Amino acid sequence: MNETLRVLKERRSVRRYKNEQITEEQLNQILEAGEYAPSGMGTQSTIMVVVQDKEMVKRLSKLNAKFTGAPDSDPFYGAPTVIVVLADSEKITCVENGSLVMGNLMNAAYAVGVNSCWIHRAKEMFESEEGRTLLKEWGIKDSYVGIGNCILGYYDSQYPEARPRKEGRIIRV
């Protein structure tokens, strides 16, 4: 099978991570794939904020948890790396652009031996006062909105099995 198609079929979201940081080489390959995601009109306006500092990861996890209904949970599942994907709301395709970056990050991660999961609620995180403060600290314009948090690490349990594909999702006319 073609390697790209194999990665697309085998990648799964992982929700339990070892306390072991991914390598710099793996991170750089994953980020490069994010940079090469398509963007509407070639704007390349999506930003990826890499967070590996344990305290900042905890801070982001706690902020995300505020929007889950379980504020004491860890919605980042112990992952040691978080890539926050932000898109410029002044671009009409900002959500699509950021979503394509997220997809590239997760697929590239699997291709280089790293596990991932898209953690939602980035929009709510960075609309909050605390999130806006973080954007300011990071030097990011306030027109940027949260698209997703791509958590990265090595799985700490059995790798998830693929669910059977649902029928009727392809319509040929």
N, C-alpha and C positions, 0 to 999 in steps of 0.2 A: 504494500500500500504506500502511496505517496506520503512522505513524512509530514507534510503540512496537514493533510487530511487526517492522518493518524492522531496528531496532536489535537485537532479540533474535535475528534470523536472521543478521545480518552480523557481530556481534562475534566476535572470535577472540582467543585467548591469544597474546600477543606475547612473544618470548624474546630480543629484541635491541633495545637502546634507545640513543637519542642522549644525549649528555651535555648535556642542556638541560632545565631545570626547567619543570614545568607552571606555568600562571599561578595566582595566588591565586583569581581568579574561578572557574576550572575546579575547583580543589581544593574551594572552598566549595560549589559545586553538587554535586560528587560526595559530599561529606560529608553534605550535607542529604539526599540520596537514601538514604544509609546510615541516617540517623536515622529515616527514614520506612519502614524495613523492618518487616514484621509481626513480632510477638513473641508467644509463648504467653502468654495471659491479659493481654496488653497490658503486660507487665512493663518493657519498654524497658531491660533491664539490660545489654545488650551495650555494650562500650566500644571506641572506635576511637582508637588512639594514632597520631598523624601524625608521621612521621619524615622530615625533609628535610635534616638535618645530615649532610654526607658521611661524617664519621667514625662517627656512630651507625649510618648505613645499612651501612657496612662492618662494623661490629661485629655487627649483626644478621645480615648475610649470612654472616659467618664462623661465628657460632653455629649458624645453620641448616645450613651445610655440614657441620658435625660429624655430622649425622644422615643424610648422603647416601651415605656410602661414598666420597666424593671430597672430603676436607676442604680441599683447596686450590682448589676451584671457587668460582664466584660464582653461587649459586642465584637471586640477584636480577637476573642478566643485565644489570647496569649501570644499572638503573632508578634515577632520582634521587629518587623518593618511594616510601615504604613506609607503608601503613596496616596496623598490627597490629590484628587483630580478636580481642578477648578477651570471654569470656562467663562469667557467674557460675554456677559449678557447683552452687550451692545451688538453682538453678532447674531443674526437671525437663526443660525444653525448651532448655537452654543451647546444645547443639550445633546444633539446628535454628535457634534465634534467630540465632546467629552466622553460620550458613551463609546465611540470608536476607539478612543485612547484606552479606556478601561478594558475593552475587549482585547486589544493588542497586548496590554500589560499582562493579563491573565493567561493568554495563549502562549506568549513568549516565556512567561515564568515556567509553565509546564514543560516547554521545549528545552529549557536549560536545567531542569531538575528541581524546581522550586514550586511549592504549592501556593494557592491563592484563594481569595474569596472577595467578591464585591460586597462591601458593607454599605448599605444604603443610609439615608438620613444625612448625607453631607449637605444637602440643600438647607435643611433645618439647622444644622450645626453652624453654618456660616452666615445664616440670617440672624442668629442670636447675637446678643451683645458681646458675649465672650468670643464667639467666632469672628465677629467683625474686628475685635481687638487683636486677635491672632493675625488676621489678614494685614492689619496695619503694621504689626510687629515684623511680619515677613516682607513688608514693602510691596504689597499687592493692592492694586486699585480696587475701590469698593464696587466697581461694576462686575467684579468676578463673583460667580456663584458656585456652590458646591455641587459636583456631579456624583462623585462616589469616592469611597475609601477603598483602595486596593490593598488588602493585607497580604503579606508575604512571609513565608517561612517553610519549615519542613514538617510534614504531618506527624502527629504523635499518636496515631492509632491506625486501624485498618483503613486502607484507601477506599473511598466510597465507590460502590458499584453504580454503573449507569442504569437508570430506570428505562424500561422499555419505551420506545418512541410511540407516541399517540398516532392513531390512524387519522386520515382525513385532513392533514395539515398542509398538503400540497394539492393545489387545484390547477389542472392544466386546461386551458381554454383554446 
